[in-house]
């Protein structure tokens, strides 16, 4: 089992660093597995992340998002949490991902697809600082939402 560190960066500052098991790296798509790395319980109203939850996280070096399959400690699927982010970089045992504020939640049965944090994204100033990145971020969110509504994430993970 090869362990790496995942470093999530937001607005130039490290948001969180956590260890993860490297499951796959084909040069384009990186898959890691990690237990819930947050402190305590995070209740969003539509899902709770808590101790015992396991995240299988999919990152791409050429896509502007990551997809995190979330399972409860008993193995039941809670759903998918997707971060809009710059393409991932894996170097020297560290996977660095820059979060761009936009998120998408898809429930386990696919009945709920929620766009999240659009207000934070608008307030971030990314559109003024880096309009090209802001455009890529919005297009990535639209792409994820369409995939979630039309074919589910099984098709996405085969990309």
C-alpha positions in Angstrom: 0.0 0.0 0.0 1.5 3.3 -1.1 0.5 6.3 1.0 0.6 9.9 -0.3 -0.5 13.3 1.1 -3.3 15.2 -0.4 -3.0 19.0 0.0 -6.1 21.0 -0.8 -5.2 24.7 -1.4 -7.8 27.5 -1.5 -6.9 31.1 -2.4 -3.2 30.4 -2.1 -3.4 28.9 1.4 -3.4 25.3 2.5 -6.9 24.3 3.5 -6.2 20.8 4.7 -3.5 18.1 4.3 -4.3 14.4 4.9 -2.8 11.0 4.2 -4.4 8.8 1.5 -3.8 5.4 0.0 -2.8 5.7 -3.7 -5.1 3.3 -5.5 -4.3 4.1 -9.1 -2.3 6.6 -11.2 -2.4 6.1 -15.0 -0.6 9.3 -15.7 -3.9 11.3 -16.2 -6.3 10.0 -13.6 -5.3 9.6 -9.9 -7.4 7.7 -7.5 -6.9 7.8 -3.7 -8.8 6.4 -0.7 -8.9 8.2 2.7 -11.0 8.3 5.8 -13.0 11.5 6.5 -10.2 13.9 7.3 -12.3 16.7 8.8 -12.7 17.4 12.4 -15.9 16.0 14.0 -19.1 15.9 12.0 -19.8 18.2 9.1 -23.6 18.3 8.5 -24.6 20.0 5.3 -28.3 19.3 5.7 -28.3 17.0 2.7 -25.5 14.8 3.9 -23.3 14.3 7.0 -19.6 13.6 6.8 -18.4 11.9 10.0 -15.8 9.6 11.5 -15.9 6.2 9.7 -16.8 7.7 6.3 -14.5 6.6 3.5 -13.8 8.8 0.5 -12.6 7.3 -2.8 -11.3 10.4 -4.6 -10.8 10.8 -8.3 -8.5 13.5 -9.6 -7.4 14.3 -13.1 -4.4 16.1 -14.5 -6.4 17.5 -17.4 -9.8 18.2 -15.9 -11.0 21.1 -13.7 -12.7 18.9 -11.1 -12.4 16.1 -8.7 -15.1 13.5 -7.8 -15.2 12.0 -4.3 -17.3 8.9 -3.7 -18.5 9.0 -0.1 -19.3 5.8 1.8 -20.5 5.4 5.4 -18.5 3.2 7.7 -20.9 0.3 6.9 -20.0 0.6 3.2 -23.3 2.1 2.1 -23.0 4.8 -0.5 -23.9 8.3 0.6 -23.2 10.0 -2.7 -20.6 12.0 -4.6 -19.1 15.3 -3.6 -17.4 17.1 -6.4 -14.9 20.0 -6.1 -14.3 22.3 -9.0 -10.5 22.7 -9.0 -7.5 23.3 -11.2 -6.0 20.1 -12.6 -4.3 18.0 -10.0 -0.5 17.8 -9.6 1.2 14.7 -8.1 4.8 15.2 -7.3 7.0 13.5 -4.7 4.3 11.8 -2.8 2.1 14.8 -2.6 -1.1 15.4 -4.6 -1.9 19.2 -4.7 -5.3 20.4 -5.7 -6.4 24.0 -5.9 -10.1 24.4 -4.9 -12.0 27.0 -6.9 -15.0 27.2 -4.5 -17.7 25.7 -6.7 -19.0 22.3 -5.7 -21.6 19.7 -6.7 -23.4 17.1 -4.6 -25.1 14.1 -6.1 -27.1 11.8 -3.8 -26.5 8.0 -3.9 -29.7 7.4 -5.8 -29.1 10.3 -8.2 -32.4 12.0 -7.2 -30.6 15.1 -5.8 -28.1 17.1 -7.8 -27.1 20.3 -6.0 -24.9 23.1 -7.2 -23.1 24.5 -4.1 -21.1 27.6 -3.2 -21.8 29.7 -6.2 -22.0 32.7 -3.9 -18.5 32.0 -2.6 -17.2 31.6 -6.1 -18.7 35.0 -7.1 -17.2 36.6 -4.0 -13.8 35.0 -4.6 -12.8 37.5 -7.2 -11.5 34.8 -9.5 -13.5 36.2 -12.5 -11.5 39.5 -12.1 -8.1 38.0 -11.3 -8.2 35.1 -13.7 -11.2 35.2 -16.1 -10.0 32.2 -18.1 -9.8 30.0 -14.9 -13.2 31.3 -13.8 -14.7 30.4 -17.2 -13.1 26.9 -17.0 -14.5 26.4 -13.5 -18.1 27.3 -14.5 -17.8 25.0 -17.6 -16.5 22.2 -15.4 -19.5 22.6 -13.0 -21.9 22.6 -15.9 -20.2 19.4 -17.3 -20.4 17.6 -14.0 -24.0 18.5 -13.5 -25.0 17.3 -17.0 -23.1 14.0 -16.5 -24.8 13.5 -13.1 -28.2 14.1 -14.4 -27.9 12.2 -17.7 -25.6 9.2 -17.0 -24.5 9.2 -13.4 -20.9 9.1 -12.3 -20.1 5.6 -13.4 -19.7 7.1 -16.9 -17.7 10.0 -15.6 -15.2 7.8 -13.8 -14.5 6.0 -17.1 -13.5 9.3 -18.7 
